[in-house]
Amino acid sequence: MAKTFDATTKDLIESDPRAWLLVLFEQDVRSAAPMNVDLSTVTAEADALLQVPGPPSWIAHIEVQST
């Protein structure tokens, strides 16, 4: 079940994906695009998936957790 924190974090990641990749993965990329992670038939979904064009192209899977 998505919580308020999840929605806020998704919005922040989608607002500047390049900055998140630099901070979390120390990867300075030219471009990054959020991918659709709405899996309406499955209760679990990723917080964020970012597609980075290559070469080599790759996908960053970001799961934010708090206590």
Buried (B, 14 or more C-beta within 10 A) or exposed (E): EEEEEBEEBBEBBEEEBBEBBBEEBEBEBEEBEBBEEEEEEEEEBBBBBBBBEEEEEBEBEBEBEEE
